[in-house]
């Protein structure tokens, strides 16, 4: 992926979450993708999820437990040679605002093989 493709990916990722379109989010992952999140621990019993079915179950539960969700893209830090990027954004979830970052790693076809959610202090 080029830097521009990574920026386009980040914009599409933000838009899919804002639409609550879980299938659009999942479409960018490989079947065996790994994802880590401290919030997954509370909903699934594990902060480390492996495979699309585990990701789908986690995000379905997460979306089902919240009313409002809106992400605002801040910036993308991209390393095309390493096929890695970090998406920095502001999350608005049920009236709470926080800074957040998602670290993403891609395969040669541009599908996400690994991700990690990192959450900052409330705003």
RACOR-V588870 format. One record per residue. RES is the residue in one small letter. SS is DSSP state (2 for helix, 1 for strand, 0 for the rest). BURIAL is b if it has 24 or more other C-alpha atoms within 12 Angstrom, else e. Layout:
BEGIN
res=RES ss=SS burial=BURIAL
res=RES ss=SS burial=BURIAL
END
This chain:
BEGIN
res=x ss=0 burial=b
res=x ss=0 burial=e
res=x ss=2 burial=e
res=x ss=2 burial=e
res=x ss=2 burial=e
res=x ss=2 burial=b
res=x ss=2 burial=b
res=x ss=2 burial=e
res=x ss=2 burial=b
res=x ss=2 burial=b
res=x ss=2 burial=b
res=x ss=2 burial=b
res=x ss=2 burial=b
res=x ss=2 burial=b
res=x ss=2 burial=e
res=x ss=2 burial=e
res=x ss=2 burial=b
res=x ss=2 burial=b
res=x ss=0 burial=e
res=x ss=0 burial=b
res=x ss=0 burial=e
res=x ss=2 burial=b
res=x ss=2 burial=e
res=x ss=2 burial=e
res=x ss=2 burial=b
res=x ss=2 burial=b
res=x ss=0 burial=e
res=x ss=0 burial=b
res=x ss=1 burial=b
res=x ss=1 burial=b
res=x ss=1 burial=e
res=x ss=1 burial=e
res=x ss=1 burial=b
res=x ss=1 burial=b
res=x ss=1 burial=b
res=x ss=1 burial=b
res=x ss=0 burial=b
res=x ss=2 burial=e
res=x ss=2 burial=e
res=x ss=2 burial=b
res=x ss=2 burial=e
res=x ss=2 burial=e
res=x ss=2 burial=e
res=x ss=2 burial=e
res=x ss=0 burial=e
res=x ss=0 burial=e
res=x ss=0 burial=e
res=x ss=1 burial=b
res=x ss=1 burial=b
res=x ss=1 burial=b
res=x ss=0 burial=e
res=x ss=2 burial=b
res=x ss=2 burial=e
res=x ss=2 burial=b
res=x ss=2 burial=b
res=x ss=2 burial=b
res=x ss=2 burial=e
res=x ss=2 burial=b
res=x ss=2 burial=b
res=x ss=2 burial=b
res=x ss=2 burial=e
res=x ss=2 burial=b
res=x ss=2 burial=b
res=x ss=2 burial=e
res=x ss=0 burial=e
res=x ss=0 burial=e
res=x ss=0 burial=e
res=x ss=0 burial=e
res=x ss=1 burial=b
res=x ss=1 burial=b
res=x ss=1 burial=b
res=x ss=1 burial=b
res=x ss=1 burial=b
res=x ss=1 burial=e
res=x ss=1 burial=b
res=x ss=1 burial=b
res=x ss=1 burial=b
res=x ss=1 burial=b
res=x ss=1 burial=e
res=x ss=0 burial=e
res=x ss=0 burial=e
res=x ss=0 burial=e
res=x ss=0 burial=b
res=x ss=1 burial=b
res=x ss=1 burial=b
res=x ss=1 burial=b
res=x ss=1 burial=b
res=x ss=1 burial=b
res=x ss=1 burial=b
res=x ss=1 burial=b
res=x ss=1 burial=b
res=x ss=1 burial=b
res=x ss=1 burial=b
res=x ss=0 burial=e
res=x ss=0 burial=e
res=x ss=1 burial=e
res=x ss=1 burial=e
res=x ss=1 burial=e
res=x ss=1 burial=b
res=x ss=1 burial=b
res=x ss=1 burial=b
res=x ss=1 burial=b
res=x ss=1 burial=b
res=x ss=1 burial=b
res=x ss=1 burial=b
res=x ss=1 burial=b
res=x ss=0 burial=e
res=x ss=0 burial=e
res=x ss=0 burial=e
res=x ss=0 burial=b
res=x ss=0 burial=b
res=x ss=1 burial=b
res=x ss=1 burial=b
res=x ss=1 burial=b
res=x ss=1 burial=b
res=x ss=1 burial=b
res=x ss=1 burial=b
res=x ss=1 burial=b
res=x ss=1 burial=e
res=x ss=1 burial=e
res=x ss=1 burial=e
res=x ss=1 burial=e
res=x ss=0 burial=e
END
